[in-house]
Amino acid sequence: AVVLAIVIETDGKPSHIRLLSPLGFGFDEEAIAAVQQWRFRPARKDDKPVRVSATIEINFRTSESKFDQQ
């Protein structure tokens, strides 16, 4: 899993994306790219949208493949 810290802006877009727990092997970049495309329903205070911090965990599954032993 890749763990990211983000800020959800008042328009629902994620910003200030930061790696908290990297996985490597290109998964970190893929997780960041995915989250950059996400849109959230902004938090509200006194019926107005507000910025909030969040932690996101992205889990990856890989198919098991058999490697040639030669």
Backbone torsions as a table, in degrees:
resi	resn	phi	psi	omega
1	ALA	NA	145.8	172.8
2	VAL	-106.4	131.1	179.0
3	VAL	-111.3	128.1	-178.4
4	LEU	-120.9	146.0	169.1
5	ALA	-104.6	134.9	180.0
6	ILE	-137.7	166.0	168.5
7	VAL	-115.5	129.7	175.3
8	ILE	-96.3	116.3	-176.2
9	GLU	-75.7	171.0	-178.5
10	THR	-65.6	-18.6	177.1
11	ASP	-94.1	2.8	177.9
12	GLY	90.1	-2.2	179.8
13	LYS	-85.9	141.2	176.6
14	PRO	-78.5	145.4	176.2
15	SER	-143.9	175.7	177.8
16	HIS	48.4	48.4	-178.4
17	ILE	-75.7	127.5	-175.9
18	ARG	-135.2	138.1	176.7
19	LEU	-76.8	126.0	173.7
20	LEU	-101.0	-36.8	-179.3
21	SER	-139.9	92.2	-178.0
22	PRO	-74.3	155.1	179.3
23	LEU	-112.0	-29.4	-178.3
24	GLY	84.5	-169.5	176.7
25	PHE	57.6	24.5	179.8
26	GLY	86.6	-8.4	-179.2
27	PHE	-67.6	-34.8	-179.0
28	ASP	-60.8	-47.4	-179.5
29	GLU	-64.7	-38.7	178.7
30	GLU	-66.2	-39.4	178.6
31	ALA	-64.7	-44.3	179.4
32	ILE	-63.2	-45.3	179.8
33	ALA	-60.5	-39.9	179.5
34	ALA	-65.3	-48.8	-176.9
35	VAL	-63.9	-33.9	178.0
36	GLN	-60.7	-25.0	-179.8
37	GLN	-88.5	-16.1	-177.7
38	TRP	-70.7	153.4	172.8
39	ARG	-129.2	137.8	-175.6
40	PHE	-115.8	158.4	170.0
41	ARG	-83.7	117.4	-174.7
42	PRO	-63.2	149.4	173.1
43	ALA	-66.7	158.7	-179.0
44	ARG	-131.5	143.9	172.9
45	LYS	-136.5	128.8	-175.3
46	ASP	52.7	39.3	178.5
47	ASP	63.3	21.1	175.6
48	LYS	-121.9	141.7	178.7
49	PRO	-65.9	140.8	179.2
50	VAL	-133.3	156.0	175.4
51	ARG	-75.7	142.3	175.6
52	VAL	-140.6	153.3	174.2
53	SER	-91.3	148.6	178.2
54	ALA	-147.6	156.2	173.4
55	THR	-115.4	132.8	-176.5
56	ILE	-123.2	134.0	174.6
57	GLU	-111.1	123.4	179.4
58	ILE	-108.3	119.9	178.9
59	ASN	-100.5	136.7	178.1
60	PHE	-113.5	142.2	173.0
61	ARG	-120.3	135.7	175.9
62	THR	-118.1	145.4	177.9
63	SER	-76.4	144.2	176.9
64	GLU	-73.9	131.8	177.3
65	SER	-128.9	147.5	179.7
66	LYS	-91.8	134.9	-179.7
67	PHE	-100.5	144.3	176.1
68	ASP	-68.8	124.8	-176.0
69	GLN	-80.7	-0.2	-176.1
70	GLN	-69.6	NA	NA
